[in-house]
Amino acid sequence: MEKFIINGGNRLTGEVEISGAKNAAVAIIPATLLADSPCILENVPNINDVSIDLRILRELGAEVTVINNSTIRIDPRNIRDVAVPYELARSMRASYYFLGTLLSKFRHASVPMPGGCDLGDRPMDQHLKCFRALGSNYTIEHGIVELDADFLFGTQIYFDKVSVGATINAMLAAVKAEGLTILENSAKEPHIVDLANFLNSMGADIMGAGTDVIKIRGVSELHGATYSIIPDQIEAGTFMIAVAATKGDALIKNVIPKHLEPITSKLRKIGVVVMEYDDSVRVIGQDSYERITVKTMPHPGFPTDMQPQLAALLTLAKGTSIINEGIFDNRFRYVDELRRMGADISVDGNVAMIEGVSHLTGAPVKASDLRAGAALIIAGLSTNGTTEIEDIYHVERGYENMDEKLRKMGADIYKREIPANIRKAL
């Protein structure tokens, strides 16, 4: 087990290359099993969640070949097993996308209830509603979801609330159903559009991705394709905030600026200078920042996955900032750790009030989830002391070589192994 050691106070400068989008990759990789020939995926992030996805595919019978650090070839033609291994599924939330793909391909699926970050109640009722509407029966026993269908047929589905996961699973399940499926009140996130583009490159017929109405006309077969995954807007946003928190000046490369607009808008309101180019943004930090009020919302609103990172920056802003968490019930678990570093934050339900302080101090802290870990890294970079962050496996689930990228920008951050005797006491 390792931890990050950060000696803060260094400005982040230079440039950083953003990796492929985690949230797109963990949907697109399971979708490859729908193909009748091999797929080649480019710009794949080298992160733990992707490794788990690939292990699941191998366990199911697919042939997975790593061509280089960001390119993989997946041949799904030998897949025969429809049961996802329990321990692998429990390690990540997005394992539930195998429900939609296996049901679509084999009309049967057996997938354990997913794991991932503990962000509060994230029920699967909308997913199961979609599967049933398309013609599948389901049972949940001993923590395993079983789906069975004689055939799948197009239908009209209205989501009771906007759900990224349910929208993706409905697309995956409907892509080979007979007839037309219409998804209403759909999520609009960029990775949903990316999945639709990938499926269409395989021969699917999907229209409207990125709007609240998606139309899917089922096809009988899908072929392999070569496809490049979009850049990760959350990784880009995290580095943008890290540069701002350290009063740095850096170029964030391999991004789609339009995907970053909800983040860029808030940073500019705070006082950060953001300059947009074709496939990059330049961020110039300032000596002081203004307070803001922000509410997380489905895209194109401010993303919940950027909320902890923004909170870390707002601890250094003048006045009282307010964050209203509109997506998850348990997103403020990182607050106690920021308080250890001198932050003045109070939480009432899904609302956090952040009183700006002159500076944060280094402290030993723990990452409670993926984005909380990113927030603690940002806070540690902004201090003049030493911060030690444990449970960094959360961070490595979703960020590729984050410490290495930060070092190239001037940060003093490295990993240290936690001694076995201390590990046992944790």
C-alpha angles and dihedrals in degrees: 000000000000137000135199120247113201125187099195133206101075119122115235110235140159119040142305132204115226118223129224118292115276094206092051095044095052090055098040096049094059089044090063090074088070090068125096091213137031124297128208117208121196131193090031112167116239096229136131096255090056090049090054091049091052092047090053091052091050091049089053091053105265122139110235120191123185106216095180139331093293105022128075135176118215122192108189098176095105096051110127104146118087097184115097112212113257100229094048094049091049091057097067140029097224093063086095089076087078086070092065096041097045091046090050094048103036104014087237135077137174114191129159117236106275130254129200131120118354101239098149132267112356104167124192096218093114091050092051091045089058095048091050093047089053091054106270128130118214140195131185115207131156090357094304126117113216120194125190131175134167087206139343122234133190118260144158116268127187116195111223088213133009108273125175094196095048092046091053094045091049090052092049093048095044099046092087098029118118113261133354125332120194119197114198127193087021125173115258104203118145092246090059088057089046092053091048090050091050093049091047090052086057092054102273123141108226125153133179101030107159092037129081092256119061121183120201121187108196121238129200097231143012126208131211121272143186111238139170117218118229121254117270110261092192094052089047091049091048092055091045090056092043090055090048093048092053093044087241136150118226145149115237106207135197097033137130103231093203090061088054097053097105089052096040091051093056093044091053091050089054090051104261115141111232121181118191127213133173097281104357143050130213117217122199116189123215136214093249138018135208127237120255141182118232136176122197113232140163115282129322084033124081107296120245088220088068097046100093092046092051090048090056090056093044091058084074097045124103116260132356120328122191127209120192112194107213101174115042131036097212104042097117098067089111092063095086089054093051088049088058086060093052102269118149104219130149124189128205111179108302095348126089123193113203120197109199117240130198093243145344125236130221117260142157108270141164131229109233094188143351100282093035087059090052090051091053091050090053091048091048092050091054096054130085092225140064122282124192116199120195129193091041090160084089090061093047090055089072112013123069113224091330095169092049092050091049092049090055087056092053103269121143099225130135142156125254127189114242108233115249094241091054091043091058091053094052 
